Amino acid sequence: MAGNFLKTLELAPGFVERMRQGTREERFTATAELLNFFRKPHGRGWALVGDAAYHKDPITAQGISDAFRNAELLAEAVDASLSGRRPVEEAMVAYAQQRNEAALPIYEFTCQLATLEPPSAEMQQLFASLRGNQADTDRFMGILASTTSIPEFFAAEDLGRIMAAAQTLTTA
């Protein structure tokens, strides 16, 4: 594991030289293969939130945000059932559906990033178009902060606007 770590750091020569001058204080630790999954988040007398209900690679650091969102959705479903506004099973099915709709875009994005494969040609074009465009770069980074909707950011008209703005800058 240490060998792979150092091999990766060698891609940044100045940094690896500085790092080698330091002292490692702890042993290397890593995770095994992380499974990405959705579970049925409810049943008779029980419900799941957080990583128990759905799990994805931690590369986008969304776990706690997802857990809070899911807990809020579950609390709303429990309230709806306890107040008599909805039957329990109907409220839990709605919770699962809302959870899935909210989670799926970042789940798919995270699974793509977690492969650590080079970005697709389209994604490289997007990254190039974001250069010098602070507002849309902030929106892209907002995906990781859960402040930007993935479907909204990657909507064809939004990507078209970003690409067109980049073309304008390069031809000006």
MIDOSE-1310 file (N, C-alpha, C; in nm, 2 decimals, decimal comma, always signed):
residues 172
magn	+0,08/-0,12/+0,00/+0,00/+0,00/+0,00/+0,09/+0,13/+0,00; +0,19/+0,13/+0,08/+0,28/+0,24/+0,09/+0,35/+0,26/-0,05; +0,38/+0,15/-0,12/+0,44/+0,16/-0,25/+0,35/+0,23/-0,35; +0,22/+0,19/-0,35/+0,13/+0,26/-0,44/+0,11/+0,40/-0,41
flkt	+0,11/+0,44/-0,28/+0,09/+0,57/-0,24/+0,21/+0,66/-0,29; +0,33/+0,61/-0,27/+0,45/+0,68/-0,32/+0,46/+0,69/-0,47; +0,42/+0,58/-0,54/+0,42/+0,58/-0,68/+0,32/+0,69/-0,74; +0,21/+0,70/-0,67/+0,11/+0,81/-0,71/+0,17/+0,95/-0,68
lela	+0,24/+0,96/-0,57/+0,29/+1,09/-0,54/+0,41/+1,13/-0,64; +0,47/+1,03/-0,69/+0,58/+1,06/-0,79/+0,53/+1,13/-0,91; +0,40/+1,13/-0,93/+0,34/+1,21/-1,04/+0,35/+1,36/-1,02; +0,38/+1,40/-0,89/+0,40/+1,54/-0,86/+0,54/+1,55/-0,79
pgfv	+0,65/+1,56/-0,87/+0,78/+1,55/-0,82/+0,81/+1,65/-0,71; +0,78/+1,77/-0,72/+0,81/+1,86/-0,61/+0,74/+1,83/-0,48; +0,62/+1,78/-0,49/+0,55/+1,74/-0,37/+0,61/+1,61/-0,31; +0,64/+1,51/-0,39/+0,69/+1,39/-0,34/+0,83/+1,41/-0,27
ermr	+0,91/+1,50/-0,32/+1,04/+1,53/-0,25/+1,01/+1,59/-0,11; +0,92/+1,68/-0,10/+0,89/+1,74/+0,03/+0,83/+1,63/+0,12; +0,75/+1,55/+0,07/+0,68/+1,44/+0,15/+0,79/+1,35/+0,21; +0,89/+1,31/+0,13/+0,99/+1,22/+0,17/+1,08/+1,27/+0,28
qgtr	+1,08/+1,41/+0,29/+1,16/+1,47/+0,40/+1,08/+1,46/+0,54; +0,95/+1,43/+0,53/+0,87/+1,42/+0,65/+0,89/+1,28/+0,72; +0,82/+1,27/+0,83/+0,82/+1,15/+0,91/+0,68/+1,09/+0,91; +0,66/+0,97/+0,88/+0,53/+0,91/+0,89/+0,50/+0,88/+1,03
eerf	+0,39/+0,92/+1,08/+0,35/+0,91/+1,22/+0,27/+0,78/+1,25; +0,20/+0,74/+1,15/+0,10/+0,62/+1,16/+0,12/+0,53/+1,04; +0,08/+0,41/+1,06/+0,08/+0,31/+0,95/-0,03/+0,35/+0,85; -0,01/+0,30/+0,73/-0,11/+0,32/+0,62/-0,23/+0,24/+0,65
tata	-0,34/+0,29/+0,63/-0,47/+0,21/+0,64/-0,55/+0,24/+0,51; -0,63/+0,15/+0,48/-0,71/+0,16/+0,36/-0,84/+0,09/+0,38; -0,93/+0,10/+0,28/-1,05/+0,03/+0,28/-1,05/-0,08/+0,18; -1,12/-0,18/+0,20/-1,13/-0,29/+0,10/-1,23/-0,23/-0,01
elln	-1,26/-0,32/-0,10/-1,35/-0,28/-0,21/-1,48/-0,23/-0,14; -1,52/-0,11/-0,18/-1,65/-0,06/-0,13/-1,76/-0,09/-0,22; -1,86/-0,15/-0,17/-1,98/-0,18/-0,25/-2,07/-0,06/-0,26; -2,13/-0,04/-0,37/-2,23/+0,06/-0,39/-2,37/-0,01/-0,40
ffrk	-2,47/+0,03/-0,32/-2,59/-0,04/-0,32/-2,71/+0,04/-0,27; -2,83/+0,01/-0,31/-2,95/+0,06/-0,25/-3,02/-0,06/-0,18; -3,07/-0,05/-0,07/-3,15/-0,15/+0,00/-3,29/-0,10/+0,01; -3,39/-0,19/+0,02/-3,52/-0,15/+0,05/-3,52/-0,09/+0,19
phgr	-3,56/+0,04/+0,21/-3,53/+0,11/+0,33/-3,64/+0,10/+0,44; -3,73/+0,00/+0,42/-3,84/-0,01/+0,52/-3,91/-0,15/+0,51; -3,97/-0,18/+0,62/-4,05/-0,30/+0,63/-4,14/-0,29/+0,75; -4,21/-0,39/+0,79/-4,30/-0,39/+0,90/-4,23/-0,36/+1,03
gwal	-4,24/-0,24/+1,08/-4,18/-0,21/+1,21/-4,04/-0,16/+1,21; -3,98/-0,14/+1,09/-3,84/-0,09/+1,08/-3,82/+0,00/+0,96; -3,72/+0,08/+0,96/-3,68/+0,17/+0,85/-3,53/+0,20/+0,86; -3,47/+0,22/+0,75/-3,33/+0,25/+0,74/-3,30/+0,38/+0,68
vgda	-3,20/+0,45/+0,73/-3,14/+0,57/+0,67/-2,99/+0,56/+0,67; -2,93/+0,65/+0,61/-2,78/+0,65/+0,60/-2,72/+0,54/+0,52; -2,60/+0,50/+0,56/-2,53/+0,39/+0,48/-2,61/+0,26/+0,49; -2,69/+0,24/+0,59/-2,76/+0,11/+0,61/-2,87/+0,10/+0,49
ayhk	-2,92/+0,22/+0,45/-3,02/+0,22/+0,35/-2,97/+0,22/+0,20; -2,86/+0,30/+0,19/-2,79/+0,31/+0,06/-2,65/+0,35/+0,08; -2,56/+0,30/+0,00/-2,42/+0,33/+0,03/-2,35/+0,35/-0,11; -2,26/+0,44/-0,11/-2,18/+0,47/-0,23/-2,04/+0,50/-0,18
dpit	-1,95/+0,50/-0,27/-1,81/+0,53/-0,25/-1,80/+0,67/-0,18; -1,71/+0,68/-0,08/-1,70/+0,81/-0,02/-1,62/+0,92/-0,09; -1,59/+0,90/-0,22/-1,51/+1,00/-0,30/-1,58/+1,13/-0,31; -1,71/+1,14/-0,30/-1,78/+1,27/-0,31/-1,82/+1,32/-0,17
aqgi	-1,79/+1,25/-0,07/-1,81/+1,29/+0,07/-1,96/+1,33/+0,09; -2,05/+1,25/+0,05/-2,19/+1,28/+0,06/-2,26/+1,21/+0,17; -2,20/+1,12/+0,24/-2,26/+1,03/+0,33/-2,35/+1,09/+0,44; -2,29/+1,19/+0,51/-2,37/+1,25/+0,62/-2,48/+1,33/+0,56
sdaf	-2,46/+1,40/+0,45/-2,56/+1,48/+0,39/-2,68/+1,39/+0,35; -2,65/+1,28/+0,29/-2,75/+1,18/+0,25/-2,82/+1,13/+0,37; -2,75/+1,10/+0,48/-2,81/+1,05/+0,60/-2,91/+1,15/+0,66; -2,87/+1,27/+0,67/-2,96/+1,38/+0,72/-3,08/+1,39/+0,63
rnae	-3,06/+1,40/+0,50/-3,18/+1,41/+0,41/-3,27/+1,29/+0,42; -3,22/+1,17/+0,43/-3,30/+1,05/+0,44/-3,37/+1,05/+0,58; -3,31/+1,09/+0,68/-3,37/+1,10/+0,81/-3,49/+1,20/+0,81; -3,47/+1,31/+0,74/-3,58/+1,41/+0,73/-3,69/+1,35/+0,65
llae	-3,66/+1,28/+0,54/-3,77/+1,22/+0,46/-3,84/+1,11/+0,54; -3,77/+1,03/+0,62/-3,83/+0,93/+0,70/-3,92/+0,99/+0,81; -3,87/+1,10/+0,88/-3,94/+1,16/+0,98/-4,08/+1,22/+0,93; -4,07/+1,27/+0,81/-4,20/+1,32/+0,74/-4,29/+1,20/+0,72
avda	-4,24/+1,09/+0,67/-4,32/+0,97/+0,65/-4,38/+0,92/+0,78; -4,30/+0,91/+0,88/-4,35/+0,86/+1,01/-4,46/+0,96/+1,06; -4,43/+1,09/+1,05/-4,53/+1,18/+1,10/-4,66/+1,17/+1,02; -4,65/+1,15/+0,89/-4,77/+1,13/+0,81/-4,85/+1,01/+0,85
slsg	-4,78/+0,90/+0,88/-4,85/+0,78/+0,92/-4,91/+0,79/+1,07; -4,83/+0,85/+1,16/-4,88/+0,86/+1,30/-4,99/+0,96/+1,31; -4,99/+1,06/+1,23/-5,10/+1,16/+1,23/-5,23/+1,12/+1,16; -5,22/+1,00/+1,09/-5,33/+0,95/+1,02/-5,35/+1,01/+0,88
rrpv	-5,26/+1,09/+0,83/-5,27/+1,15/+0,70/-5,25/+1,05/+0,59; -5,17/+0,94/+0,62/-5,14/+0,83/+0,52/-5,13/+0,70/+0,60; -5,17/+0,60/+0,54/-5,14/+0,46/+0,59/-4,99/+0,44/+0,60; -4,94/+0,36/+0,70/-4,80/+0,34/+0,72/-4,73/+0,29/+0,60
eeam	-4,78/+0,19/+0,53/-4,72/+0,13/+0,42/-4,71/+0,23/+0,30; -4,81/+0,31/+0,28/-4,81/+0,41/+0,18/-4,70/+0,52/+0,21; -4,69/+0,56/+0,33/-4,60/+0,66/+0,37/-4,45/+0,61/+0,35; -4,43/+0,48/+0,39/-4,30/+0,42/+0,37/-4,26/+0,40/+0,23
vaya	-4,35/+0,36/+0,15/-4,33/+0,35/+0,00/-4,29/+0,49/-0,05; -4,36/+0,59/-0,01/-4,33/+0,73/-0,06/-4,19/+0,77/-0,01; -4,16/+0,73/+0,11/-4,02/+0,76/+0,16/-3,92/+0,70/+0,07; -3,93/+0,57/+0,04/-3,84/+0,50/-0,04/-3,83/+0,57/-0,18
qqrn	-3,94/+0,60/-0,23/-3,94/+0,67/-0,37/-3,87/+0,80/-0,36; -3,90/+0,88/-0,26/-3,83/+1,01/-0,25/-3,69/+1,00/-0,23; -3,65/+0,90/-0,14/-3,50/+0,88/-0,12/-3,43/+0,84/-0,25; -3,49/+0,75/-0,32/-3,43/+0,70/-0,45/-3,42/+0,82/-0,55
eaal	-3,52/+0,90/-0,57/-3,52/+1,01/-0,66/-3,41/+1,11/-0,62; -3,40/+1,14/-0,49/-3,30/+1,23/-0,44/-3,16/+1,18/-0,45; -3,14/+1,05/-0,43/-3,01/+0,99/-0,42/-2,95/+0,95/-0,55; -3,03/+0,91/-0,65/-2,98/+0,85/-0,77/-2,88/+0,93/-0,85
piye	-2,91/+1,06/-0,87/-2,81/+1,14/-0,95/-2,67/+1,14/-0,89; -2,66/+1,17/-0,76/-2,53/+1,17/-0,70/-2,47/+1,03/-0,68; -2,55/+0,93/-0,67/-2,51/+0,80/-0,67/-2,44/+0,76/-0,80; -2,50/+0,79/-0,91/-2,44/+0,76/-1,04/-2,32/+0,84/-1,06
ftcq	-2,32/+0,97/-1,03/-2,20/+1,06/-1,04/-2,09/+1,00/-0,96; -2,11/+0,97/-0,84/-2,01/+0,91/-0,75/-1,95/+0,78/-0,80; -2,04/+0,69/-0,85/-1,99/+0,57/-0,90/-1,90/+0,59/-1,02; -1,93/+0,69/-1,10/-1,85/+0,72/-1,22/-1,71/+0,77/-1,17
latl	-1,71/+0,87/-1,07/-1,58/+0,92/-1,02/-1,50/+0,82/-0,95; -1,57/+0,73/-0,88/-1,50/+0,63/-0,80/-1,42/+0,53/-0,89; -1,45/+0,52/-1,02/-1,37/+0,43/-1,10/-1,23/+0,48/-1,12; -1,21/+0,61/-1,09/-1,08/+0,67/-1,11/-1,02/+0,66/-1,25
epps	-1,12/+0,64/-1,34/-1,08/+0,64/-1,48/-1,07/+0,79/-1,53; -0,99/+0,81/-1,63/-0,98/+0,95/-1,68/-1,12/+1,00/-1,73; -1,15/+1,12/-1,71/-1,28/+1,18/-1,75/-1,30/+1,15/-1,90; -1,43/+1,13/-1,93/-1,47/+1,11/-2,07/-1,43/+1,24/-2,15
aemq	-1,43/+1,23/-2,28/-1,40/+1,34/-2,37/-1,50/+1,46/-2,34; -1,63/+1,42/-2,32/-1,73/+1,52/-2,29/-1,70/+1,59/-2,16; -1,66/+1,52/-2,06/-1,63/+1,58/-1,93/-1,51/+1,66/-1,94; -1,41/+1,62/-2,02/-1,29/+1,70/-2,03/-1,33/+1,83/-2,10
qlfa	-1,42/+1,83/-2,20/-1,46/+1,95/-2,27/-1,53/+2,04/-2,17; -1,61/+1,98/-2,08/-1,68/+2,06/-1,98/-1,58/+2,13/-1,89; -1,48/+2,05/-1,84/-1,38/+2,11/-1,75/-1,31/+2,22/-1,82; -1,27/+2,21/-1,95/-1,21/+2,31/-2,02/-1,30/+2,43/-2,03
slrg	-1,43/+2,41/-2,05/-1,52/+2,52/-2,06/-1,54/+2,60/-1,93; -1,52/+2,53/-1,82/-1,53/+2,59/-1,69/-1,42/+2,68/-1,65; -1,30/+2,66/-1,72/-1,18/+2,74/-1,69/-1,21/+2,88/-1,72; -1,19/+2,97/-1,62/-1,22/+3,11/-1,63/-1,36/+3,15/-1,61
nqad	-1,45/+3,05/-1,58/-1,59/+3,07/-1,55/-1,62/+3,04/-1,41; -1,59/+3,14/-1,32/-1,60/+3,11/-1,18/-1,74/+3,08/-1,13; -1,84/+3,15/-1,19/-1,98/+3,12/-1,14/-2,02/+2,97/-1,17; -1,99/+2,93/-1,29/-2,03/+2,79/-1,32/-1,94/+2,69/-1,26
tdrf	-1,81/+2,72/-1,23/-1,72/+2,64/-1,16/-1,78/+2,62/-1,02; -1,82/+2,73/-0,96/-1,88/+2,72/-0,82/-2,01/+2,63/-0,83; -2,09/+2,64/-0,93/-2,21/+2,56/-0,94/-2,16/+2,41/-0,95; -2,06/+2,38/-1,03/-2,01/+2,25/-1,05/-1,97/+2,19/-0,91
mgil	-1,89/+2,27/-0,84/-1,84/+2,23/-0,71/-1,96/+2,22/-0,61; -2,06/+2,29/-0,63/-2,18/+2,28/-0,55/-2,25/+2,14/-0,56; -2,21/+2,07/-0,66/-2,26/+1,93/-0,67/-2,21/+1,85/-0,55; -2,08/+1,87/-0,52/-2,02/+1,80/-0,40/-2,07/+1,86/-0,27
astt	-2,11/+1,98/-0,27/-2,16/+2,04/-0,15/-2,31/+2,03/-0,13; -2,37/+1,96/-0,23/-2,52/+1,93/-0,23/-2,60/+2,06/-0,24; -2,54/+2,17/-0,30/-2,61/+2,29/-0,32/-2,65/+2,31/-0,46; -2,60/+2,22/-0,55/-2,64/+2,23/-0,69/-2,69/+2,09/-0,73
sipe	-2,81/+2,10/-0,80/-2,87/+1,98/-0,85/-2,80/+1,92/-0,97; -2,76/+1,79/-0,96/-2,69/+1,73/-1,08/-2,78/+1,74/-1,20; -2,91/+1,70/-1,20/-2,99/+1,71/-1,32/-2,99/+1,85/-1,38; -3,00/+1,95/-1,29/-3,01/+2,09/-1,34/-2,87/+2,13/-1,40
ffaa	-2,76/+2,10/-1,33/-2,63/+2,14/-1,39/-2,60/+2,07/-1,52; -2,63/+1,94/-1,53/-2,60/+1,87/-1,65/-2,72/+1,87/-1,76; -2,82/+1,95/-1,74/-2,92/+1,97/-1,84/-2,86/+2,02/-1,97; -2,91/+1,97/-2,08/-2,85/+2,01/-2,21/-2,84/+2,16/-2,23
edlg	-2,95/+2,23/-2,19/-2,95/+2,38/-2,21/-2,84/+2,45/-2,13; -2,82/+2,39/-2,00/-2,72/+2,45/-1,91/-2,58/+2,42/-1,97; -2,55/+2,30/-2,01/-2,42/+2,27/-2,06/-2,40/+2,35/-2,19; -2,50/+2,36/-2,27/-2,49/+2,44/-2,39/-2,45/+2,58/-2,37
rima	-2,51/+2,64/-2,26/-2,48/+2,78/-2,22/-2,33/+2,79/-2,18; -2,29/+2,69/-2,10/-2,15/+2,69/-2,05/-2,05/+2,68/-2,16; -2,08/+2,59/-2,26/-1,99/+2,56/-2,37/-1,99/+2,69/-2,46; -2,10/+2,75/-2,48/-2,11/+2,87/-2,57/-2,03/+2,98/-2,51
aaqt	-2,04/+3,00/-2,38/-1,97/+3,10/-2,31/-1,82/+3,08/-2,32; -1,77/+2,96/-2,32/-1,63/+2,93/-2,33/-1,59/+2,96/-2,48; -1,67/+2,92/-2,57/-1,64/+2,95/-2,71/-1,62/+3,10/-2,74; -1,71/+3,18/-2,68/-1,71/+3,32/-2,69/-1,57/+3,38/-2,63
ltta	-1,53/+3,32/-2,52/-1,40/+3,37/-2,46/-1,28/+3,33/-2,55; -1,28/+3,21/-2,61/-1,17/+3,17/-2,69/-1,16/+3,24/-2,83; -1,28/+3,29/-2,88/-1,28/+3,36/-3,01/-1,26/+3,51/-2,99; -1,28/+3,56/-2,87/-1,27/+3,70/-2,85/-1,12/+3,75/-2,85
